[in-house]
């Protein structure tokens, strides 16, 4: 985020910074889209993946709108506090998930 705020003026360096940032933001997508594979059968996997992907895309669409609304009505402190609370909620949800594998070392 620091490199995006202080982005270079040269187009090639800016392109490299944006590519690397997009790469790191996309790292979680593979786990996000593959997680339903271990929970459902082969017949309903496409539906489960589409539901998971749709919910993720809705979150990606609605979050900037919600953060913009919060920023319009409050200040940056409330924005970062709400993002921190959202991160804590997501961490708690992920920490309570049961993996579908019986023995993860097999």
Long-range contacts (C-beta under 8 A, 24 or more apart in sequence): 29-56, 32-56, 38-99, 38-100, 38-101, 39-100
